[in-house]
Amino acid sequence: MNLSNLTSRLFLILIVLSLSIVGTSCTDTETVDQTPFAIYYSGMTDIGPSMSANISAPTYLGSAPSNFTIFRVSLNDAPVNVECFSIDAETGSIAIRNTNELEVGVYQISVSCVSNGKTYEFKNAVSVNMMRPVPEGIKVEPNYLTIDYADLKTSTLKAKVTTEGEHVSISQYRIAEGDYQEYFSISATGEVSINTKYNGDILPGIYKVSLVLKTEAGEGIFTDAVTFNITSKPLALTYAPNTGKMEEETANPTSYTTSIPTLKGSLEGVVYSIANVTPATDKFIIDAETGVISVLQGHGLKAGDSYSIDVNVRNNYNTAEETGKVFENAFTLEVVGFIAPIENFKYNNETKTQSTSFVINHTEDFIGDEVTFTLENVSEALNGQIAIDASNGAISAKKGNTIPVGTHTISVMASNAKGEQTTSFTLTIEKNKNFFTYIKYGNNLGLSDTHAYQYRINSSDELASFIVNAPTTDIPAEATSIKWEVASKLNMGGITIDENGALNLSEVAWANARCGMAMVTATTGSGDEEVSVSVPVFFHLSSAVNGVTINYTPFVCQVNPRTGGRSVAPSVEGVADMNNLLMDYRRTFSYYNINGSDSHISGQLKNDGSTDSFFIAQVWRNFYGTAKPNYGAKKPVSYYDNKAALSTTLAYVDPSDKSIVVNPGKWIGEDKVYANGVMCGQITFVTNGVESGINNGSQIFPILLWFDEKF
């Protein structure tokens, strides 16, 4: 596992996103979210004997979690009692220590946490792969590289894995799985370097990189094989918030203290000092080690004054002649005559209609300055369905919310420097006669409901008479109106829908070995009480191509883009020797947004500049990094073009069983939002085992990749 010095974690700037969540469910395919809360850890972490490691705190969907605990650890699905895993109760980060006696294998860590007063359990939330050490006689030269931050994208510094004598032969190299795996790369000959294709920002810090090496004895881990020290002078300083207000002193003393700032730059030898205060005063002090700025009691500052503070930061990478870097206007403090304490904090009871949008404000007789509003003890029914504006206390819900019919108690806290108050009110949700939550089509593949909404058709004659029966829904009988619509998103032109939601494919053109997708939308009612739900329905026109039939079942691979995954292996007919069947993604790559970011534009990738804004072009650029992207090339999803660096690909066909491997963290837009949609690409194959012929091989579209963070 490649680990950063713990202090480098302090460099990360926390971005808090306030989400009102209405999205695709993780268990059903309808677009109404049924999951109020979820956490997401990074993928597998590789460790070795005596190795200490840290797994970053999870991201989350819903309200901020706390009270993290580990409630189960298993090895090969059997519970084990080990003491080397511990979890930070507040952040959820996991520490791995004292691994000397840990048995080899993959450990699954189950985690529980509390969100808005409710406890959630996540079975097998974290995977840790305890590996054997590599054989004696393997080393890396040099094993410590220092690179200036400014040179990261152009650095040619490398470390080389070597062996003593000929008793050890290494056949495969890879960077161990971990938080910073993508920062580094290793070649087929064992040269370790900065990954110049990485699209993100590699922050200054010390990174210990572990390697996984394959020898005749199997895979083993070379712990902390090489250290990269990314150095820099101070680059950026951020206080959050970067403004504040303090009441002037009268009969009662007042004071102010900022948050701990985040520094982008090396932490070795960091010293903070106040460079300047405008207007000039000596009443501000700064902690030289932490950067916390304070105004102590007895300051005598007067109302109406506003002070801008410039902060100087110096570290070991400043030259002897340099005093450091001054960050102007790093923090601003306004002195006010009076900060009104909170009074008359109240919301009136409200009645709203199910699934409609609304905004609820506190009463007009409220008094209070510099107030922050927060929701308290949000019930499971309201979690993720309501949001609050922290600055003014406005409580809102979006159209399409799934707040249940009935009476709900909402508690809100208002707080400022003078104190805090909590108030509660009743929200009554009345039934919307048009409200419904799901559309459920089946499948004709004998699959469970988890893999529903997909149909395989085996001939043009079958297609000509193919009907998908009307779906099951929970549309109420009293709905004022029902409108069904269907839209072809991929190869389903001519598909029609009747007044009950049944699909007719008789006008769809046959195409050999091709997948298709249509979106079905049902809308009930009109105006504020209108409700719409959409679902994708998938089709596979299965046929032999040059005598070979390749069927994936299911042919829709559902995958979480954060963690990656693998499809099933296909059934294959018409190939005498499976070792001679070679398959690779080739061309005609498309992506269709289902319920994702607005900037994830749907469509087929082209190399003429017309589709550069499409989501599929964004992930192609993710792969190429600083290099010029080739939108007409298959390289980002090719096995044969990336044999020595498979972890860098977006996805590829595994030659061992022809399953599709989707690598974690790759399907993400330039807005840093993960994919929520479907990718289709042509695969070519040969049956003679000749790799050079794959690009011009037989052409099929046998599988779709469906991305959603809740899978």
C-alpha positions in Angstrom: 0.0 0.0 0.0 1.4 3.4 -0.9 0.9 5.7 2.1 1.4 9.4 2.7 2.9 10.8 5.9 0.0 11.4 8.2 0.7 15.1 8.2 0.0 15.3 4.5 -3.7 14.7 5.3 -3.8 18.2 6.7 -3.3 19.6 3.3 -6.6 18.5 1.9 -9.2 21.2 1.7 -12.5 20.0 2.9 -15.4 20.8 0.6 -18.8 20.3 2.3 -21.6 19.6 -0.1 -25.2 20.1 1.1 -27.2 17.6 -0.9 -30.9 17.2 -1.2 -31.0 13.7 -2.6 -33.5 12.4 -5.2 -31.8 9.8 -7.3 -31.7 6.3 -8.6 -32.3 3.6 -6.0 -29.6 1.1 -5.2 -31.9 -1.8 -5.2 -34.5 -0.9 -7.8 -34.0 0.8 -11.1 -36.6 3.5 -10.7 -35.3 7.1 -10.4 -36.8 7.8 -7.0 -34.2 7.3 -4.2 -35.2 4.8 -1.6 -31.8 4.9 0.3 -31.7 7.7 2.9 -28.0 7.3 3.8 -24.8 5.5 2.6 -21.1 5.7 3.1 -18.4 4.9 0.6 -14.8 3.8 1.4 -12.1 3.5 -1.3 -11.4 0.1 -2.9 -9.1 -2.7 -1.7 -6.1 -1.9 0.4 -3.0 -4.1 0.1 -0.9 -4.6 3.2 2.0 -6.8 4.3 3.5 -8.1 7.6 4.6 -5.4 10.1 3.0 -2.8 7.8 1.0 0.1 9.3 -1.6 1.8 7.1 -4.4 4.2 7.2 -7.7 4.0 5.2 -9.2 7.4 4.5 -12.5 8.5 6.0 -15.4 7.6 3.8 -17.5 9.9 1.6 -21.2 9.8 2.4 -24.6 10.3 0.9 -27.0 12.1 3.2 -26.3 13.8 6.5 -22.8 13.8 8.1 -22.1 10.5 10.0 -20.4 10.1 13.4 -19.9 7.5 16.1 -18.2 5.0 13.8 -17.5 1.5 15.1 -16.2 -1.7 13.7 -18.8 -4.4 14.5 -17.3 -7.4 12.5 -14.1 -8.5 10.9 -14.1 -11.6 8.7 -11.6 -13.6 6.8 -13.0 -15.9 4.0 -16.5 -15.0 5.2 -15.7 -16.4 8.7 -15.6 -13.9 11.7 -12.2 -13.4 13.2 -11.0 -11.7 16.4 -8.1 -9.4 15.5 -7.0 -6.2 17.2 -5.0 -4.6 14.4 -8.0 -2.7 12.9 -9.3 0.4 14.7 -11.6 3.2 13.6 -11.8 6.9 14.4 -15.2 7.3 16.0 -15.7 10.8 14.5 -14.2 10.6 11.0 -14.5 6.9 10.2 -10.9 6.6 9.1 -9.4 3.2 9.8 -5.9 2.5 11.2 -4.1 -0.7 10.6 -1.4 -1.6 13.1 0.5 -4.5 14.6 0.0 -6.8 11.6 3.0 -9.1 12.3 0.8 -12.1 13.2 -2.0 -11.4 10.8 -3.0 -14.4 8.6 -2.7 -14.0 4.8 -6.0 -13.3 3.1 -8.7 -10.7 2.3 -10.3 -9.2 5.5 -13.7 -7.7 5.3 -14.4 -4.9 7.8 -18.1 -4.2 8.7 -18.7 -0.6 9.9 -21.6 1.0 11.7 -22.2 4.8 12.2 -24.8 7.2 13.3 -26.5 9.8 11.1 -29.2 12.1 12.4 -29.7 9.9 15.5 -30.1 6.6 13.5 -27.6 3.8 13.5 -26.7 2.3 10.1 -24.7 -0.9 9.6 -22.6 -1.5 6.4 -21.5 -5.1 6.0 -18.1 -5.6 4.4 -17.6 -1.9 3.9 -13.8 -2.1 3.7 -11.6 -4.8 2.2 -8.0 -5.3 3.3 -5.7 -7.7 1.5 -3.0 -9.1 3.8 -0.3 -10.4 1.5 2.9 -12.4 1.9 6.2 -10.5 1.8 8.2 -10.7 -1.4 11.2 -13.1 -1.3 14.6 -11.9 0.0 16.9 -10.3 -2.4 14.6 -7.7 -4.0 15.3 -4.1 -3.6 14.6 -0.7 -5.1 17.3 1.7 -6.2 17.1 4.5 -5.3 14.5 4.0 -2.6 14.0 7.7 -1.8 13.2 10.3 -4.4 12.7 14.0 -3.8 10.7 15.9 -6.4 9.7 19.6 -6.4 6.0 20.1 -6.7 6.5 22.4 -9.7 8.2 19.5 -11.6 5.6 16.8 -11.0 4.2 16.7 -14.6 7.7 16.8 -16.2 9.8 14.8 -13.8 11.8 11.9 -15.2 13.1 10.6 -11.9 12.6 6.8 -11.6 13.4 4.1 -9.1 14.1 0.6 -10.3 13.2 -2.8 -8.8 16.2 -5.0 -8.9 17.1 -8.5 -7.7 20.3 -9.9 -6.3 21.6 -12.7 -8.4 19.2 -14.9 -10.5 17.4 -16.8 -7.7 14.3 -14.5 -8.0 12.5 -13.8 -11.2 9.7 -11.1 -11.3 7.1 -11.6 -14.0 4.6 -8.8 -13.0 4.7 -5.5 -11.2 2.0 -3.2 -9.9 1.5 -0.5 -7.4 -0.2 -1.8 -4.2 -3.9 -0.8 -3.8 -4.4 2.2 -1.5 -5.4 5.8 -1.1 -2.6 7.2 -3.3 -2.2 4.4 -5.8 -3.0 6.6 -8.8 -0.3 9.0 -8.0 2.4 6.6 -9.1 3.1 4.2 -12.0 5.3 1.2 -12.6 6.5 -0.1 -15.9 6.6 -3.7 -17.2 10.3 -3.7 -16.3 9.9 -2.4 -12.7 10.6 1.3 -13.0 8.6 3.3 -10.5 7.8 7.0 -11.2 5.3 9.7 -10.7 2.2 9.0 -12.8 2.3 12.0 -15.1 -1.1 11.0 -16.6 -2.8 11.5 -13.2 -5.5 14.2 -13.8 -5.7 15.4 -10.2 -3.4 17.4 -7.9 -0.7 15.5 -6.1 -0.3 17.6 -3.0 3.1 18.1 -1.3 3.9 15.5 1.2 5.8 12.3 1.9 4.4 9.1 0.2 5.6 5.6 1.0 4.9 3.4 -2.0 4.4 -0.3 -1.6 4.7 -2.7 -4.6 3.0 -6.0 -5.4 5.3 -8.3 -7.3 4.6 -11.6 -8.9 7.3 -14.3 -8.7 7.4 -18.0 -9.1 6.2 -18.2 -5.5 3.1 -16.1 -6.3 2.2 -12.6 -5.5 3.9 -10.8 -2.6 4.0 -7.3 -1.2 7.2 -5.2 -1.0 6.2 -2.8 1.9 7.4 0.8 1.6 9.6 -0.1 -1.3 10.2 3.5 -2.3 9.5 6.9 -0.8 8.6 10.0 -2.8 8.9 13.3 -1.0 7.0 15.9 -3.0 8.3 19.2 -1.7 7.3 22.8 -2.1 7.5 26.2 -0.4 4.1 27.4 1.0 1.7 27.7 -1.9 -1.8 28.4 -0.5 -3.4 29.1 2.9 -7.1 28.8 3.6 -9.1 29.7 6.7 -12.7 28.3 6.7 -14.5 30.5 7.2 -12.2 33.4 6.2 -14.3 36.1 7.8 -15.8 36.6 11.3 -17.5 39.0 13.6 -16.7 39.9 17.2 -18.7 42.0 19.6 -16.8 45.0 21.0 -16.0 44.9 24.7 -18.2 46.8 27.1 -18.9 45.5 30.6 -18.4 42.0 29.4 -15.1 40.8 27.9 -15.1 39.4 24.4 -12.6 37.3 22.3 -12.3 35.5 19.0 -10.4 32.5 17.7 -10.2 31.3 14.1 -10.2 27.7 12.8 -7.0 25.9 12.1 -6.1 26.8 8.5 -5.2 24.4 5.8 -1.8 24.9 4.1 -0.8 23.7 0.6 2.9 23.1 0.9 5.4 21.1 2.8 4.9 21.0 6.6 8.5 20.5 7.5 9.6 23.4 9.5 6.4 25.4 9.1 6.3 28.7 11.0 3.2 31.0 10.9 3.4 34.8 11.7 1.3 37.8 11.2 2.8 39.9 8.4 0.4 42.8 8.6 -2.9 44.0 10.1 -4.9 46.7 8.3 -5.6 49.0 10.0 -2.5 48.5 12.2 -3.0 47.1 15.7 -1.1 44.7 18.0 -4.2 43.0 19.4 -4.0 40.0 17.0 -1.8 37.0 17.8 -1.1 33.8 15.9 0.0 30.4 17.0 3.3 29.9 15.2 2.8 26.1 14.9 -0.9 25.8 14.0 -1.7 29.2 12.3 -4.7 29.8 14.6 -5.4 33.6 14.9 -6.8 34.9 18.2 -8.0 38.2 19.7 -7.7 38.0 23.5 -9.9 39.6 26.1 -9.0 43.1 26.9 -8.4 44.0 23.2 -10.4 47.3 23.3 -11.4 47.1 19.6 -14.3 49.3 18.7 -17.5 48.6 16.8 -17.4 49.6 13.1 -13.8 48.6 12.7 -12.8 45.9 10.2 -9.4 44.2 10.3 -7.7 42.4 7.4 -4.9 40.1 8.4 -2.0 39.1 6.2 -0.3 35.9 7.3 3.3 34.9 6.5 4.2 31.2 6.2 7.8 29.8 6.0 9.0 26.3 5.8 12.2 24.3 5.3 12.1 24.8 1.5 12.4 28.5 1.7 15.9 29.7 1.1 17.9 31.3 3.9 17.3 34.7 2.3 13.6 34.2 2.0 11.3 35.3 4.9 8.5 33.1 3.6 5.3 33.8 1.6 2.8 36.4 2.6 -0.9 35.5 2.0 -2.7 38.8 1.8 -6.2 39.1 3.3 -6.0 35.6 4.7 -8.6 36.5 7.4 -11.0 39.4 8.0 -12.6 40.3 11.3 -15.4 42.8 11.7 -16.0 44.3 15.1 -19.7 45.1 15.8 -21.4 47.0 18.6 -23.8 44.2 19.5 -24.5 40.7 18.5 -28.2 40.2 19.3 -28.9 37.0 21.2 -31.5 34.6 19.8 -35.1 35.3 20.7 -38.5 34.3 19.5 -37.2 31.3 17.5 -40.2 29.5 16.1 -41.7 27.9 13.0 -45.4 27.6 12.5 -46.9 24.1 11.9 -47.2 23.5 8.2 -49.3 21.2 5.9 -47.9 20.3 2.4 -48.9 17.9 -0.4 -46.9 14.7 -0.9 -44.0 14.9 -3.5 -44.4 18.7 -4.0 -41.7 21.3 -3.5 -41.9 23.7 -0.5 -40.0 26.2 1.5 -40.7 26.9 5.2 -39.3 29.9 7.0 -39.2 30.8 10.7 -41.6 33.4 11.9 -41.0 37.1 11.3 -40.6 38.0 14.9 -37.3 36.1 15.1 -34.3 38.1 16.6 -30.7 37.2 16.4 -27.4 38.2 14.7 -24.8 36.0 13.0 -27.0 33.0 13.4 -26.3 29.5 12.1 -29.2 27.2 11.6 -29.0 23.4 11.7 -31.5 20.5 11.5 -31.5 18.4 14.7 -32.3 14.6 15.0 -33.7 14.3 11.5 -35.9 11.2 11.3 -35.2 8.4 8.8 -38.3 9.5 6.9 -37.0 13.0 6.4 -33.3 12.2 6.0 -32.1 13.3 2.6 -35.5 14.7 1.8 -35.3 18.1 3.5 -32.5 20.7 3.6 -31.9 23.8 5.6 -30.2 27.1 4.5 -27.7 27.5 7.4 -27.7 31.3 6.9 -31.4 32.0 7.2 -33.1 28.9 8.5 -35.3 28.2 5.4 -36.2 24.6 5.3 -36.9 23.2 1.8 -37.8 20.0 -0.1 -37.5 19.4 -3.8 -40.3 18.4 -6.1 -40.3 14.6 -6.3 -39.3 14.2 -2.7 -40.5 10.9 -1.0 -41.5 12.3 2.4 -44.2 9.8 3.6 -47.8 10.8 4.2 -48.4 11.6 7.8 -47.1 13.9 10.6 -43.4 14.6 11.1 -41.6 16.6 13.8 -38.8 18.8 12.6 -36.3 20.2 15.1 -34.0 23.1 14.3 -31.2 24.7 16.3 -30.2 28.3 16.0 -26.8 29.3 17.4 -24.5 32.4 17.6 -21.9 33.8 19.9 -24.5 34.5 22.6 -26.0 31.1 22.8 -28.3 28.7 21.1 -32.0 27.8 21.0 -33.8 24.7 19.6 -37.4 24.7 18.4 -39.7 22.1 16.9 -42.7 22.2 14.6 -45.0 19.7 12.9 -45.0 19.1 9.2 -48.0 17.3 7.9 -47.8 15.6 4.5 -51.2 15.1 2.9 -51.6 12.4 0.3 -51.0 13.4 -3.3 -53.5 11.4 -5.3 -51.0 11.2 -8.2 -48.0 10.0 -6.1 -46.2 6.8 -7.0 -42.6 5.6 -6.7 -41.8 2.8 -9.1 -42.1 1.2 -12.5 -41.0 -2.4 -12.7 -40.5 -4.3 -15.9 -39.2 -7.9 -15.6 -36.7 -9.8 -17.7 -36.7 -12.9 -19.9 -33.4 -14.3 -18.7 -34.5 -15.9 -15.4 -32.7 -13.3 -13.4 -33.7 -11.9 -10.0 -35.3 -8.5 -9.6 -31.8 -7.1 -9.0 -31.1 -7.5 -12.7 -34.5 -6.8 -14.1 -35.5 -4.6 -17.1 -33.5 -6.5 -19.6 -34.6 -8.7 -22.5 -32.7 -10.9 -24.9 -34.2 -11.4 -28.4 -32.7 -14.2 -30.6 -33.9 -13.5 -34.1 -35.5 -10.9 -36.4 -38.7 -12.9 -36.5 -38.9 -12.9 -32.7 -38.2 -9.1 -32.7 -41.0 -8.5 -35.2 -43.6 -9.7 -32.7 -41.8 -8.9 -29.4 -43.9 -7.3 -26.7 -42.8 -6.3 -23.3 -45.8 -6.6 -21.0 -47.0 -3.7 -19.1 -45.0 -3.1 -15.9 -46.1 -3.2 -12.4 -46.4 0.1 -10.7 -47.8 1.7 -7.6 -49.7 4.3 -9.5 -52.9 5.0 -7.5 -56.3 4.3 -9.0 -57.4 7.9 -8.2 -54.6 9.5 -10.2 -56.1 12.3 -12.3 -54.2 11.3 -15.4 -51.5 8.9 -16.6 -49.2 9.5 -19.5 -46.7 6.9 -20.8 -43.7 7.9 -22.9 -40.7 5.9 -24.4 -37.5 7.3 -25.9 -34.8 5.4 -27.7 -31.4 6.1 -26.3 -29.4 3.4 -28.1 -30.4 1.4 -31.1 -34.1 1.2 -30.3 -35.6 3.6 -32.9 -39.2 2.6 -33.7 -40.0 1.3 -30.2 -43.6 2.3 -29.1 -45.5 2.2 -25.9 -49.3 1.8 -25.2 -51.5 3.4 -22.6 -50.6 0.8 -20.1 -46.8 0.9 -20.5 -46.5 -2.2 -22.7 -43.6 -1.9 -25.2 -43.9 -2.9 -28.8 -40.6 -3.7 -30.8 -42.2 -4.6 -34.1 -40.8 -1.5 -35.8 -37.3 -1.7 -34.4 -34.7 -2.7 -37.0 -32.7 -5.9 -36.4 -29.0 -5.6 -35.9 -26.8 -8.6 -35.3 -25.2 -8.9 -31.8 -26.2 -5.5 -30.6 -27.5 -4.0 -27.3 -30.1 -1.3 -27.0 -31.6 0.9 -24.4 -34.9 2.9 -24.1 -36.1 5.2 -21.3 -39.7 4.8 -20.1 -41.4 7.6 -18.3 -44.8 7.6 -16.6 -46.3 10.9 -15.6 -49.4 11.3 -13.4 -51.4 14.5 -12.7 -50.4 18.0 -13.6 -49.1 21.2 -12.1 -47.6 21.2 -8.6 -49.0 17.7 -8.0 -47.5 16.1 -11.2 -45.3 13.1 -10.5 -42.9 11.5 -13.0 -40.8 8.4 -12.7 -38.4 7.1 -15.3 -36.6 3.7 -15.8 -34.2 2.3 -18.4 -35.2 -0.9 -20.2 -32.4 -2.8 -22.0 -32.4 -5.2 -25.0 -29.9 -7.6 -26.5 -30.3 -8.7 -30.1 -28.4 -11.9 -29.8 -27.1 -13.7 -32.9 -24.0 -15.5 -34.2 -21.3 -13.4 -35.9 -19.1 -15.4 -38.2 -20.4 -18.5 -36.5 -19.7 -17.4 -32.9 -22.4 -16.4 -30.4 -21.2 -14.5 -27.2 -23.9 -13.9 -24.6 -23.3 -12.2 -21.2 -26.1 -13.0 -18.7 -27.0 -10.5 -17.4 -25.9 -8.4 -20.3 -26.1 -5.2 -18.2 -23.2 -5.0 -15.8 -24.2 -2.8 -12.8 -21.1 -1.2 -11.3 -20.3 1.4 -8.7 -17.8 3.8 -10.5 -16.1 4.6 -7.2 -15.2 1.0 -6.4 -15.2 -0.6 -9.8 -16.3 -4.2 -10.5 -16.4 -7.1 -12.9 -19.1 -8.5 -15.1 -20.0 -12.2 -15.4 -18.1 -14.3 -17.9 -20.1 -14.9 -21.1 -21.3 -18.1 -22.6 -19.7 -18.8 -25.9 -20.8 -21.0 -28.8 -19.0 -21.8 -32.0 -15.4 -21.7 -30.7 -13.5 -25.0 -30.6 -10.6 -23.7 -28.5 -11.4 -21.0 -26.0 -7.7 -20.2 -25.6 -7.8 -18.9 -29.2 -10.7 -16.6 -28.6 -9.3 -13.1 -28.1 -11.6 -10.1 -27.4 -10.9 -6.4 -26.9 -12.9 -3.2 -26.9 -12.4 -1.5 -30.2 -14.6 1.5 -31.3 -18.1 3.3 -31.3 -18.1 4.3 -27.7 -21.2 5.9 -26.3 -22.5 7.1 -22.9 -26.0 7.9 -21.9 -26.8 9.9 -18.8 -29.6 8.4 -16.7 -29.9 10.6 -13.7 -26.4 12.1 -13.4 -24.8 15.5 -13.4 -26.2 18.0 -15.9 -22.6 18.4 -17.4 -22.5 14.7 -18.3 -23.7 15.1 -21.8 -24.9 11.9 -23.6 -23.8 10.7 -27.0 -21.3 8.8 -29.1 -17.6 9.7 -29.0 -16.0 11.1 -32.1 -12.6 12.4 -33.0 -13.6 15.5 -34.9 -14.0 17.9 -32.0 -17.8 17.9 -32.1 -18.1 15.7 -29.0 -15.3 17.0 -26.8 -17.8 18.3 -24.2 -19.5 14.9 -23.9 -19.0 12.8 -20.7 -17.4 10.0 -22.6 -14.7 12.5 -23.9 -14.1 13.7 -20.3 -13.3 10.2 -19.1 -11.1 9.7 -22.2 -9.2 12.8 -21.0 -9.0 11.4 -17.5 -7.0 8.5 -19.0 -4.7 10.5 -21.2 -3.9 13.1 -18.4 -1.6 15.8 -19.7 -1.0 14.0 -23.0 -3.2 14.9 -26.0 -6.2 12.7 -26.0 -7.1 10.6 -29.0 -10.9 10.3 -29.0 -10.7 7.8 -31.9 -8.5 5.3 -30.1 -9.5 2.3 -28.1 -6.5 2.6 -25.7 -8.4 3.8 -22.6 -10.5 0.6 -22.6 -8.1 -1.9 -24.2 -6.4 -4.8 -22.6 -4.0 -5.4 -25.4 -2.8 -1.8 -25.5 -2.2 -1.7 -21.7 -0.9 -5.1 -20.7 1.7 -3.6 -18.4 -0.5 -0.9 -16.9 -4.0 -2.4 -16.6 -4.8 -0.4 -13.4 -4.7 2.8 -15.5 -7.4 1.8 -17.9 -11.1 2.7 -17.6 -12.2 -0.8 -18.3 -11.0 -3.9 -20.3 -11.9 -7.4 -21.4 -10.1 -9.9 -19.2 -8.5 -12.5 -21.6 -8.7 -15.3 -19.0 -12.5 -15.5 -18.9 -13.7 -12.6 -21.2 -15.4 -10.9 -18.2 -15.3 -7.1 -18.3 -13.2 -5.4 -15.6 -14.1 -1.8 -14.6 -11.3 -0.1 -12.7 -12.3 2.0 -9.6 -12.3 5.8 -9.7 -12.0 6.2 -13.5 -15.6 7.0 -14.6 -15.8 10.5 -13.2 -16.5 13.8 -14.9 -14.4 17.0 -14.9 -17.0 18.3 -12.4 -15.6 15.5 -10.0 -19.0 13.8 -10.0 -19.1 10.1 -10.8 -21.0 8.5 -13.6 -24.7 7.7 -13.4 -25.5 6.3 -16.8 -24.8 3.6 -19.3 -21.7 3.0 -21.5 -21.8 1.0 -24.7 -18.8 0.1 -26.9 -18.0 -2.3 -29.7 -15.9 -5.4 -29.0 -14.0 -7.2 -31.7 -12.8 -10.8 -31.5 -10.8 -13.4 -33.3 -10.9 -17.2 -32.9 -7.4 -18.1 -34.2 -5.4 -16.7 -31.3 -3.6 -14.1 -33.4 -3.5 -10.9 -31.4 -2.5 -8.7 -34.4 -5.9 -9.5 -36.0 -8.2 -8.3 -33.2 -8.6 -4.7 -34.4 -10.1 -6.0 -37.6 -11.9 -8.9 -36.0 -15.6 -9.8 -35.9 -17.7 -7.0 -34.4 -20.2 -7.2 -31.6 -21.9 -5.1 -28.9 -22.6 -7.8 -26.3 -22.7 -5.9 -23.0 -23.6 -2.5 -21.4 -21.9 -1.0 -18.4 -24.4 0.7 -16.0 -22.8 3.1 -13.6 -24.4 4.2 -10.3 -22.7 5.0 -7.0 -25.4 3.1 -5.1 -24.7 -0.3 -6.8 
